[in-house]
Amino acid sequence: MSSLDSVPNKNRTIFGTPKLPAKYATVVMPFFLSILMSCIVSGISTFNGVGASAQFVELWFSAWFISWVVAFPTLLMVLPLVRKLTAAFVQLP
């Protein structure tokens, strides 16, 4: 293996695929945010509802998927408003 093989390529993802152009950040960021937030919130809600039961993982996955289907398009729609509200309260560079 050459020394160049150990240098990370900044134009590739951790999976080795090419990175998307910067213009896609407005969709990619809400995509990952919606996955993480809906997973955490649905997990807490499911645990609160059923506890550590044998069906917990199945129920959590079902609740997460339904939550994500709502969360992702909602984030896409409200993110411009959230950016404006943030700019109204925070001095941005």
Secondary structure, DSSP 8 states (H G I E B T S, - for coil): --TTTTS--TTB-TTS-B---GGGHHHHHHHHHHHHHHHHHHHHHHHHHH-S-TTHHHHHHHHHHHHHHHHHHHHHHHHHHHHHHHHHHS---
